[in-house]
Amino acid sequence: MPASMRATTRSSFKKLLRKARRASIESLSRAGGAIRLVAMRSIRKRPRKAKPSEPGTPPVTRTNRLRRAILYAVEKTKQRVVIGPSHDAVADVGRAHEFGGKFRQEQYDARPFMGPALEQTKDRLPKQWEGSVK
């Protein structure tokens, strides 16, 4: 190689990390939305005088409050998504349905809806990240 030739390289590692972080946040948001949608659809509306759902199956609703209270938010700094019923909207009734327990002096059997929603969508989640870094 002649002495007058030089080669320089540039590393765009920081740029790559920025793009990967942004893509991960977008993918987390899509995953949160998908799990939320499955959970919302599992809660069925029922007529006023119908019986509660069977224990072990998702709860039913007359008012749609529980269904509408399911939210999700991406924690960008921790790279995670939080999904579930808003405590401000429905207090602890979401927890009582999901795990069983007392709410307003009434005993609830477990009628999970968030756990099954995650189980139902978990096979699709890796596809959310596939090809996301551009």
KEKOLGU-204282 format. One record per residue: residue in one letter; x, y, z of N, C-alpha, C in turn. Coordinates in steps of 0.001 Angstrom, whole numbers. Layout:
REM KEKOLGU-204282
<pt type="A" n_X="X" n_Y="Y" n_Z="Z" ca_X="X" ca_Y="Y" ca_Z="Z" c_X="X" c_Y="Y" c_Z="Z"/>
...
REM end
This chain:
REM KEKOLGU-204282
<pt type="M" n_X="850" n_Y="-1162" n_Z="0" ca_X="0" ca_Y="0" ca_Z="0" c_X="905" c_Y="1237" c_Z="0"/>
<pt type="P" n_X="630" n_Y="2159" n_Z="-898" ca_X="1450" ca_Y="3359" ca_Z="-952" c_X="1291" c_Y="4177" c_Z="331"/>
<pt type="A" n_X="2313" n_Y="4922" n_Z="666" ca_X="2334" ca_Y="5710" ca_Z="1888" c_X="1331" c_Y="6861" c_Z="1838"/>
<pt type="S" n_X="899" n_Y="7287" n_Z="675" ca_X="-12" ca_Y="8431" ca_Z="586" c_X="-1475" c_Y="8043" c_Z="777"/>
<pt type="M" n_X="-1790" n_Y="6800" n_Z="899" ca_X="-3174" ca_Y="6359" ca_Z="1092" c_X="-3513" c_Y="6233" c_Z="2569"/>
<pt type="R" n_X="-4712" n_Y="6709" n_Z="2918" ca_X="-5174" ca_Y="6568" ca_Z="4304" c_X="-6620" c_Y="6087" c_Z="4297"/>
<pt type="A" n_X="-6953" n_Y="5388" n_Z="5312" ca_X="-8336" ca_Y="4913" ca_Z="5469" c_X="-8873" c_Y="5404" c_Z="6806"/>
<pt type="T" n_X="-10099" n_Y="5848" n_Z="6805" ca_X="-10740" ca_Y="6250" ca_Z="8059" c_X="-12042" c_Y="5480" c_Z="8199"/>
<pt type="T" n_X="-12378" n_Y="5215" n_Z="9393" ca_X="-13642" ca_Y="4531" ca_Z="9671" c_X="-14447" c_Y="5378" c_Z="10641"/>
<pt type="R" n_X="-15743" n_Y="5292" n_Z="10487" ca_X="-16629" ca_Y="5987" ca_Z="11408" c_X="-17539" c_Y="4956" c_Z="12055"/>
<pt type="S" n_X="-17734" n_Y="5131" n_Z="13315" ca_X="-18631" ca_Y="4240" ca_Z="14043" c_X="-19929" c_Y="4979" c_Z="14313"/>
<pt type="S" n_X="-20992" n_Y="4386" n_Z="13942" ca_X="-22298" ca_Y="4987" ca_Z="14225" c_X="-23025" c_Y="4151" c_Z="15282"/>
<pt type="F" n_X="-22249" n_Y="3662" n_Z="16244" ca_X="-22783" ca_Y="2808" ca_Z="17291" c_X="-23836" c_Y="3539" c_Z="18123"/>
<pt type="K" n_X="-23576" n_Y="4802" n_Z="18454" ca_X="-24545" ca_Y="5568" ca_Z="19247" c_X="-25848" c_Y="5761" c_Z="18478"/>
<pt type="K" n_X="-25732" n_Y="5993" n_Z="17191" ca_X="-26909" ca_Y="6163" ca_Z="16358" c_X="-27713" c_Y="4857" c_Z="16306"/>
<pt type="L" n_X="-26998" n_Y="3749" n_Z="16190" ca_X="-27650" ca_Y="2439" ca_Z="16172" c_X="-28381" c_Y="2181" c_Z="17493"/>
<pt type="L" n_X="-27727" n_Y="2498" n_Z="18610" ca_X="-28367" ca_Y="2308" ca_Z="19916" c_X="-29615" c_Y="3172" c_Z="20056"/>
<pt type="R" n_X="-29553" n_Y="4411" n_Z="19571" ca_X="-30713" ca_Y="5303" ca_Z="19611" c_X="-31878" c_Y="4729" c_Z="18811"/>
<pt type="K" n_X="-31565" n_Y="4235" n_Z="17614" ca_X="-32612" ca_Y="3656" ca_Z="16763" c_X="-33190" c_Y="2384" c_Z="17382"/>
<pt type="A" n_X="-32335" n_Y="1573" n_Z="17983" ca_X="-32807" ca_Y="342" ca_Z="18619" c_X="-33709" c_Y="670" c_Z="19808"/>
<pt type="R" n_X="-33340" n_Y="1676" n_Z="20578" ca_X="-34149" ca_Y="2080" ca_Z="21731" c_X="-35516" c_Y="2601" c_Z="21264"/>
<pt type="R" n_X="-35524" n_Y="3443" n_Z="20251" ca_X="-36777" ca_Y="3990" ca_Z="19722" c_X="-37662" c_Y="2867" c_Z="19178"/>
<pt type="A" n_X="-37050" n_Y="1934" n_Z="18451" ca_X="-37811" ca_Y="816" ca_Z="17893" c_X="-38377" c_Y="-68" c_Z="19000"/>
<pt type="S" n_X="-37608" n_Y="-248" n_Z="20063" ca_X="-38078" ca_Y="-1067" ca_Z="21175" c_X="-39279" c_Y="-409" c_Z="21860"/>
<pt type="I" n_X="-39218" n_Y="895" n_Z="22028" ca_X="-40335" ca_Y="1616" ca_Z="22650" c_X="-41582" c_Y="1514" c_Z="21778"/>
<pt type="E" n_X="-41425" n_Y="1665" n_Z="20477" ca_X="-42567" ca_Y="1533" ca_Z="19570" c_X="-43134" c_Y="118" c_Z="19599"/>
<pt type="S" n_X="-42251" n_Y="-876" n_Z="19657" ca_X="-42699" ca_Y="-2264" ca_Z="19704" c_X="-43404" c_Y="-2571" c_Z="21017"/>
<pt type="L" n_X="-42885" n_Y="-2017" n_Z="22116" ca_X="-43553" ca_Y="-2197" ca_Z="23403" c_X="-44953" c_Y="-1589" c_Z="23372"/>
<pt type="S" n_X="-45068" n_Y="-449" n_Z="22737" ca_X="-46376" ca_Y="200" ca_Z="22630" c_X="-47357" c_Y="-658" c_Z="21829"/>
<pt type="R" n_X="-46901" n_Y="-1221" n_Z="20731" ca_X="-47774" ca_Y="-2091" ca_Z="19928" c_X="-48160" c_Y="-3342" c_Z="20718"/>
<pt type="A" n_X="-47197" n_Y="-3910" n_Z="21452" ca_X="-47478" ca_Y="-5104" ca_Z="22246" c_X="-48482" c_Y="-4786" c_Z="23350"/>
<pt type="G" n_X="-48305" n_Y="-3645" n_Z="24024" ca_X="-49246" ca_Y="-3235" ca_Z="25064" c_X="-50640" c_Y="-3047" c_Z="24516"/>
<pt type="G" n_X="-50730" n_Y="-2429" n_Z="23337" ca_X="-52025" ca_Y="-2233" ca_Z="22705" c_X="-52699" c_Y="-3542" c_Z="22341"/>
<pt type="A" n_X="-51899" n_Y="-4498" n_Z="21870" ca_X="-52456" ca_Y="-5801" ca_Z="21480" c_X="-52991" c_Y="-6558" c_Z="22696"/>
<pt type="I" n_X="-52224" n_Y="-6565" n_Z="23782" ca_X="-52651" ca_Y="-7268" ca_Z="24993" c_X="-53890" c_Y="-6588" c_Z="25574"/>
<pt type="R" n_X="-53901" n_Y="-5268" n_Z="25577" ca_X="-55061" ca_Y="-4507" ca_Z="26066" c_X="-56310" c_Y="-4857" c_Z="25267"/>
<pt type="L" n_X="-56187" n_Y="-4907" n_Z="23960" ca_X="-57329" ca_Y="-5196" ca_Z="23110" c_X="-57893" c_Y="-6594" c_Z="23379"/>
<pt type="V" n_X="-57003" n_Y="-7584" n_Z="23528" ca_X="-57452" ca_Y="-8948" ca_Z="23819" c_X="-58157" c_Y="-8992" c_Z="25174"/>
<pt type="A" n_X="-57603" n_Y="-8299" n_Z="26174" ca_X="-58222" ca_Y="-8278" ca_Z="27506" c_X="-59595" c_Y="-7604" c_Z="27449"/>
<pt type="M" n_X="-59691" n_Y="-6488" n_Z="26727" ca_X="-60965" ca_Y="-5783" ca_Z="26621" c_X="-62027" c_Y="-6639" c_Z="25932"/>
<pt type="R" n_X="-61625" n_Y="-7331" n_Z="24889" ca_X="-62581" ca_Y="-8163" ca_Z="24157" c_X="-63026" c_Y="-9384" c_Z="24942"/>
<pt type="S" n_X="-62223" n_Y="-9806" n_Z="25927" ca_X="-62600" ca_Y="-10986" ca_Z="26712" c_X="-63707" c_Y="-10672" c_Z="27720"/>
<pt type="I" n_X="-63879" n_Y="-9407" n_Z="28072" ca_X="-64914" ca_Y="-9002" ca_Z="29022" c_X="-66188" c_Y="-8710" c_Z="28232"/>
<pt type="R" n_X="-67183" n_Y="-9547" n_Z="28415" ca_X="-68427" ca_Y="-9445" ca_Z="27649" c_X="-69463" c_Y="-8629" c_Z="28398"/>
<pt type="K" n_X="-70326" n_Y="-7998" n_Z="27646" ca_X="-71444" ca_Y="-7261" ca_Z="28233" c_X="-72565" c_Y="-8255" c_Z="28514"/>
<pt type="R" n_X="-73265" n_Y="-8050" n_Z="29617" ca_X="-74351" ca_Y="-8952" ca_Z="29979" c_X="-75615" c_Y="-8157" c_Z="30280"/>
<pt type="P" n_X="-76746" n_Y="-8792" n_Z="30120" ca_X="-78005" ca_Y="-8126" ca_Z="30487" c_X="-78051" c_Y="-7867" c_Z="31993"/>
<pt type="R" n_X="-78897" n_Y="-6992" n_Z="32400" ca_X="-78966" ca_Y="-6549" ca_Z="33789" c_X="-79195" c_Y="-7684" c_Z="34784"/>
<pt type="K" n_X="-80048" n_Y="-8631" n_Z="34477" ca_X="-80392" ca_Y="-9674" ca_Z="35455" c_X="-79651" c_Y="-10990" c_Z="35213"/>
<pt type="A" n_X="-78676" n_Y="-10996" n_Z="34341" ca_X="-77925" ca_Y="-12226" ca_Z="34076" c_X="-76986" c_Y="-12533" c_Z="35242"/>
<pt type="K" n_X="-76591" n_Y="-13789" n_Z="35334" ca_X="-75686" ca_Y="-14227" ca_Z="36394" c_X="-74257" c_Y="-13771" c_Z="36104"/>
<pt type="P" n_X="-73421" n_Y="-13691" n_Z="37152" ca_X="-71994" ca_Y="-13407" ca_Z="36924" c_X="-71347" c_Y="-14549" c_Z="36145"/>
<pt type="S" n_X="-70206" n_Y="-14281" n_Z="35571" ca_X="-69497" ca_Y="-15328" ca_Z="34824" c_X="-69014" c_Y="-16404" c_Z="35785"/>
<pt type="E" n_X="-68719" n_Y="-17558" n_Z="35235" ca_X="-68211" ca_Y="-18670" ca_Z="36028" c_X="-66807" c_Y="-18340" c_Z="36529"/>
<pt type="P" n_X="-66462" n_Y="-18770" n_Z="37755" ca_X="-65095" ca_Y="-18569" ca_Z="38230" c_X="-64092" c_Y="-19208" c_Z="37267"/>
<pt type="G" n_X="-62996" n_Y="-18506" n_Z="37026" ca_X="-61977" ca_Y="-18997" ca_Z="36096" c_X="-62150" c_Y="-18469" c_Z="34685"/>
<pt type="T" n_X="-63291" n_Y="-17843" n_Z="34397" ca_X="-63520" ca_Y="-17238" ca_Z="33087" c_X="-63508" c_Y="-15716" c_Z="33257"/>
<pt type="P" n_X="-63273" n_Y="-14965" n_Z="32186" ca_X="-63252" ca_Y="-13506" ca_Z="32325" c_X="-64576" c_Y="-12969" c_Z="32865"/>
<pt type="P" n_X="-64500" n_Y="-11857" n_Z="33592" ca_X="-65726" ca_Y="-11290" ca_Z="34149" c_X="-66644" c_Y="-10752" c_Z="33055"/>
<pt type="V" n_X="-67894" n_Y="-10571" n_Z="33408" ca_X="-68849" ca_Y="-9923" ca_Z="32513" c_X="-69164" c_Y="-8552" c_Z="33101"/>
<pt type="T" n_X="-69727" n_Y="-7673" n_Z="32297" ca_X="-69989" ca_Y="-6318" ca_Z="32745" c_X="-71369" c_Y="-5859" c_Z="32295"/>
<pt type="R" n_X="-71957" n_Y="-5001" n_Z="33076" ca_X="-73201" ca_Y="-4353" ca_Z="32665" c_X="-72915" c_Y="-2943" c_Z="32168"/>
<pt type="T" n_X="-71893" n_Y="-2318" n_Z="32738" ca_X="-71648" ca_Y="-898" ca_Z="32471" c_X="-70448" c_Y="-632" c_Z="31567"/>
<pt type="N" n_X="-69644" n_Y="-1632" n_Z="31284" ca_X="-68407" ca_Y="-1490" ca_Z="30493" c_X="-67318" c_Y="-703" c_Z="31207"/>
<pt type="R" n_X="-67488" n_Y="-369" n_Z="32491" ca_X="-66475" ca_Y="412" ca_Z="33204" c_X="-65149" c_Y="-331" c_Z="33293"/>
<pt type="L" n_X="-65191" n_Y="-1616" n_Z="33632" ca_X="-63948" ca_Y="-2375" ca_Z="33747" c_X="-63250" c_Y="-2455" c_Z="32391"/>
<pt type="R" n_X="-63996" n_Y="-2706" n_Z="31368" ca_X="-63423" ca_Y="-2814" ca_Z="30016" c_X="-62758" c_Y="-1493" c_Z="29610"/>
<pt type="R" n_X="-63446" n_Y="-386" n_Z="29838" ca_X="-62899" ca_Y="926" ca_Z="29469" c_X="-61738" c_Y="1344" c_Z="30357"/>
<pt type="A" n_X="-61632" n_Y="778" n_Z="31550" ca_X="-60576" ca_Y="1160" ca_Z="32491" c_X="-59238" c_Y="504" c_Z="32170"/>
<pt type="I" n_X="-59201" n_Y="-465" n_Z="31268" ca_X="-57938" ca_Y="-1137" ca_Z="30937" c_X="-57102" c_Y="-201" c_Z="30073"/>
<pt type="L" n_X="-55942" n_Y="148" n_Z="30592" ca_X="-55030" ca_Y="1076" ca_Z="29924" c_X="-53650" c_Y="446" c_Z="29807"/>
<pt type="Y" n_X="-52792" n_Y="1076" n_Z="29024" ca_X="-51401" ca_Y="669" ca_Z="28998" c_X="-50532" c_Y="1906" c_Z="28853"/>
<pt type="A" n_X="-49313" n_Y="1801" n_Z="29372" ca_X="-48353" ca_Y="2902" ca_Z="29273" c_X="-46956" c_Y="2312" c_Z="29156"/>
<pt type="V" n_X="-46142" n_Y="2927" n_Z="28317" ca_X="-44761" ca_Y="2487" ca_Z="28135" c_X="-43868" c_Y="3316" c_Z="29045"/>
<pt type="E" n_X="-43076" n_Y="2649" n_Z="29876" ca_X="-42069" ca_Y="3320" ca_Z="30695" c_X="-40782" c_Y="3335" c_Z="29881"/>
<pt type="K" n_X="-40502" n_Y="4466" n_Z="29270" ca_X="-39384" ca_Y="4557" ca_Z="28337" c_X="-38037" c_Y="4333" c_Z="29013"/>
<pt type="T" n_X="-37857" n_Y="4875" n_Z="30220" ca_X="-36555" ca_Y="4744" ca_Z="30878" c_X="-36267" c_Y="3303" c_Z="31295"/>
<pt type="K" n_X="-37299" n_Y="2566" n_Z="31669" ca_X="-37111" ca_Y="1177" ca_Z="32098" c_X="-37363" c_Y="175" c_Z="30986"/>
<pt type="Q" n_X="-37775" n_Y="664" n_Z="29808" ca_X="-38030" ca_Y="-201" ca_Z="28659" c_X="-39023" c_Y="-1312" c_Z="29004"/>
<pt type="R" n_X="-40180" n_Y="-904" n_Z="29521" ca_X="-41226" ca_Y="-1881" ca_Z="29816" c_X="-42585" c_Y="-1236" c_Z="29602"/>
<pt type="V" n_X="-43587" n_Y="-2089" n_Z="29509" ca_X="-44957" ca_Y="-1618" ca_Z="29325" c_X="-45795" c_Y="-2138" c_Z="30493"/>
<pt type="V" n_X="-46664" n_Y="-1283" n_Z="31004" ca_X="-47556" ca_Y="-1637" ca_Z="32103" c_X="-48977" c_Y="-1635" c_Z="31548"/>
<pt type="I" n_X="-49698" n_Y="-2724" n_Z="31782" ca_X="-51039" ca_Y="-2888" ca_Z="31221" c_X="-51970" c_Y="-3346" c_Z="32335"/>
<pt type="G" n_X="-53147" n_Y="-2732" n_Z="32425" ca_X="-54116" ca_Y="-3186" ca_Z="33406" c_X="-55173" c_Y="-2149" c_Z="33671"/>
<pt type="P" n_X="-56138" n_Y="-2499" n_Z="34534" ca_X="-57219" ca_Y="-1573" ca_Z="34844" c_X="-56706" c_Y="-396" c_Z="35678"/>
<pt type="S" n_X="-57160" n_Y="781" n_Z="35355" ca_X="-56798" ca_Y="1994" ca_Z="36077" c_X="-57464" c_Y="1995" c_Z="37447"/>
<pt type="H" n_X="-56665" n_Y="2170" n_Z="38479" ca_X="-57199" ca_Y="2208" ca_Z="39836" c_X="-58129" c_Y="3402" c_Z="40005"/>
<pt type="D" n_X="-57836" n_Y="4504" n_Z="39342" ca_X="-58692" ca_Y="5694" ca_Z="39433" c_X="-60097" c_Y="5434" c_Z="38890"/>
<pt type="A" n_X="-60202" n_Y="4575" n_Z="37889" ca_X="-61493" ca_Y="4336" ca_Z="37245" c_X="-62328" c_Y="3263" c_Z="37936"/>
<pt type="V" n_X="-61695" n_Y="2195" n_Z="38412" ca_X="-62468" ca_Y="1073" ca_Z="38964" c_X="-61968" c_Y="596" c_Z="40325"/>
<pt type="A" n_X="-61107" n_Y="1354" n_Z="40965" ca_X="-60566" ca_Y="1001" ca_Z="42279" c_X="-59906" c_Y="-380" c_Z="42232"/>
<pt type="D" n_X="-60172" n_Y="-1215" n_Z="43211" ca_X="-59518" ca_Y="-2530" ca_Z="43303" c_X="-60348" c_Y="-3667" c_Z="42733"/>
<pt type="V" n_X="-61443" n_Y="-3373" n_Z="42044" ca_X="-62278" ca_Y="-4446" ca_Z="41514" c_X="-61528" c_Y="-5250" c_Z="40451"/>
<pt type="G" n_X="-60633" n_Y="-4625" n_Z="39705" ca_X="-59831" ca_Y="-5341" ca_Z="38708" c_X="-58968" c_Y="-6404" c_Z="39361"/>
<pt type="R" n_X="-58329" n_Y="-6051" n_Z="40478" ca_X="-57504" ca_Y="-7017" ca_Z="41214" c_X="-58359" c_Y="-8135" c_Z="41787"/>
<pt type="A" n_X="-59535" n_Y="-7783" n_Z="42322" ca_X="-60427" ca_Y="-8805" ca_Z="42887" c_X="-60875" c_Y="-9785" c_Z="41815"/>
<pt type="H" n_X="-61162" n_Y="-9292" n_Z="40617" ca_X="-61537" ca_Y="-10194" ca_Z="39526" c_X="-60360" c_Y="-11042" c_Z="39083"/>
<pt type="E" n_X="-59208" n_Y="-10434" n_Z="38894" ca_X="-58043" ca_Y="-11160" ca_Z="38353" c_X="-57559" c_Y="-12260" c_Z="39296"/>
<pt type="F" n_X="-57450" n_Y="-11954" n_Z="40582" ca_X="-56842" ca_Y="-12896" ca_Z="41527" c_X="-57819" c_Y="-13469" c_Z="42548"/>
<pt type="G" n_X="-59020" n_Y="-12923" n_Z="42608" ca_X="-59952" ca_Y="-13319" ca_Z="43652" c_X="-59666" c_Y="-12496" c_Z="44901"/>
<pt type="G" n_X="-60653" n_Y="-12330" n_Z="45746" ca_X="-60458" ca_Y="-11569" ca_Z="46976" c_X="-61656" c_Y="-10704" c_Z="47281"/>
<pt type="K" n_X="-61510" n_Y="-9888" n_Z="48329" ca_X="-62617" ca_Y="-9046" ca_Z="48774" c_X="-62559" c_Y="-7683" c_Z="48105"/>
<pt type="F" n_X="-63740" n_Y="-7182" n_Z="47792" ca_X="-63907" ca_Y="-5816" ca_Z="47316" c_X="-65248" c_Y="-5334" c_Z="47835"/>
<pt type="R" n_X="-65230" n_Y="-4257" n_Z="48607" ca_X="-66447" ca_Y="-3706" ca_Z="49224" c_X="-67250" c_Y="-4771" c_Z="49970"/>
<pt type="Q" n_X="-66591" n_Y="-5468" n_Z="50848" ca_X="-67178" ca_Y="-6505" ca_Z="51700" c_X="-67823" c_Y="-7642" c_Z="50926"/>
<pt type="E" n_X="-67455" n_Y="-7821" n_Z="49684" ca_X="-67986" ca_Y="-8927" ca_Z="48890" c_X="-66806" c_Y="-9782" c_Z="48421"/>
<pt type="Q" n_X="-66934" n_Y="-11087" n_Z="48543" ca_X="-65877" ca_Y="-12005" ca_Z="48123" c_X="-66021" c_Y="-12322" c_Z="46644"/>
<pt type="Y" n_X="-64939" n_Y="-12155" n_Z="45903" ca_X="-64924" ca_Y="-12443" ca_Z="44465" c_X="-64097" c_Y="-13692" c_Z="44219"/>
<pt type="D" n_X="-64599" n_Y="-14573" n_Z="43367" ca_X="-63791" ca_Y="-15683" ca_Z="42886" c_X="-62894" c_Y="-15146" c_Z="41776"/>
<pt type="A" n_X="-61771" n_Y="-15811" n_Z="41562" ca_X="-60840" ca_Y="-15359" ca_Z="40515" c_X="-61487" c_Y="-15520" c_Z="39139"/>
<pt type="R" n_X="-61507" n_Y="-14435" n_Z="38409" ca_X="-61993" ca_Y="-14409" ca_Z="37025" c_X="-60952" c_Y="-13671" c_Z="36192"/>
<pt type="P" n_X="-59815" n_Y="-14303" n_Z="35963" ca_X="-58703" ca_Y="-13598" ca_Z="35323" c_X="-59011" c_Y="-13164" c_Z="33898"/>
<pt type="F" n_X="-58512" n_Y="-11993" n_Z="33543" ca_X="-58663" ca_Y="-11481" ca_Z="32183" c_X="-57351" c_Y="-10919" c_Z="31651"/>
<pt type="M" n_X="-56460" n_Y="-10432" n_Z="32501" ca_X="-55183" ca_Y="-9889" ca_Z="32024" c_X="-54168" c_Y="-11014" c_Z="31761"/>
<pt type="G" n_X="-54062" n_Y="-11960" n_Z="32672" ca_X="-53137" ca_Y="-13076" ca_Z="32488" c_X="-53452" c_Y="-13877" c_Z="31227"/>
<pt type="P" n_X="-54708" n_Y="-14261" n_Z="31029" ca_X="-55051" ca_Y="-14971" ca_Z="29801" c_X="-54818" c_Y="-14134" c_Z="28541"/>
<pt type="A" n_X="-54989" n_Y="-12821" n_Z="28627" ca_X="-54732" ca_Y="-11962" ca_Z="27460" c_X="-53254" c_Y="-12013" c_Z="27089"/>
<pt type="L" n_X="-52380" n_Y="-11998" n_Z="28089" ca_X="-50941" ca_Y="-12116" ca_Z="27819" c_X="-50618" c_Y="-13483" c_Z="27232"/>
<pt type="E" n_X="-51187" n_Y="-14530" n_Z="27801" ca_X="-50947" ca_Y="-15886" ca_Z="27287" c_X="-51396" c_Y="-16017" c_Z="25831"/>
<pt type="Q" n_X="-52520" n_Y="-15405" n_Z="25514" ca_X="-53073" ca_Y="-15505" ca_Z="24171" c_X="-52219" c_Y="-14760" c_Z="23147"/>
<pt type="T" n_X="-51553" n_Y="-13693" n_Z="23556" ca_X="-50780" ca_Y="-12883" ca_Z="22602" c_X="-49279" c_Y="-13129" c_Z="22660"/>
<pt type="K" n_X="-48785" n_Y="-13904" n_Z="23615" ca_X="-47338" ca_Y="-14024" ca_Z="23802" c_X="-46602" c_Y="-14597" c_Z="22592"/>
<pt type="D" n_X="-47240" n_Y="-15443" n_Z="21814" ca_X="-46573" ca_Y="-15998" ca_Z="20629" c_X="-46414" c_Y="-14959" c_Z="19525"/>
<pt type="R" n_X="-47268" n_Y="-13949" n_Z="19515" ca_X="-47186" ca_Y="-12888" ca_Z="18500" c_X="-46207" c_Y="-11785" c_Z="18877"/>
<pt type="L" n_X="-45828" n_Y="-11687" n_Z="20142" ca_X="-45014" ca_Y="-10570" ca_Z="20612" c_X="-43631" c_Y="-10478" c_Z="19965"/>
<pt type="P" n_X="-42891" n_Y="-11571" n_Z="19780" ca_X="-41581" ca_Y="-11427" ca_Z="19136" c_X="-41663" c_Y="-10812" c_Z="17742"/>
<pt type="K" n_X="-42767" n_Y="-11022" n_Z="17050" ca_X="-42922" ca_Y="-10434" ca_Z="15717" c_X="-43027" c_Y="-8913" c_Z="15785"/>
<pt type="Q" n_X="-43409" n_Y="-8375" n_Z="16951" ca_X="-43495" ca_Y="-6924" ca_Z="17114" c_X="-42115" c_Y="-6285" c_Z="16960"/>
<pt type="W" n_X="-41062" n_Y="-7018" n_Z="17367" ca_X="-39710" ca_Y="-6468" ca_Z="17327" c_X="-38990" c_Y="-6816" c_Z="16014"/>
<pt type="E" n_X="-39479" n_Y="-7824" n_Z="15333" ca_X="-38818" ca_Y="-8288" ca_Z="14127" c_X="-38756" c_Y="-7174" c_Z="13076"/>
<pt type="G" n_X="-37567" n_Y="-6818" n_Z="12666" ca_X="-37366" ca_Y="-5810" ca_Z="11642" c_X="-37706" c_Y="-4399" c_Z="12083"/>
<pt type="S" n_X="-37764" n_Y="-4148" n_Z="13401" ca_X="-38174" ca_Y="-2830" ca_Z="13872" c_X="-37052" c_Y="-1796" c_Z="13833"/>
<pt type="V" n_X="-35791" n_Y="-2235" n_Z="13865" ca_X="-34668" ca_Y="-1290" ca_Z="13806" c_X="-34348" c_Y="-1032" c_Z="12343"/>
<pt type="K" n_X="-34519" n_Y="225" n_Z="11938" ca_X="-34272" ca_Y="573" ca_Z="10526" c_X="-33274" c_Y="1693" c_Z="10436"/>
REM end
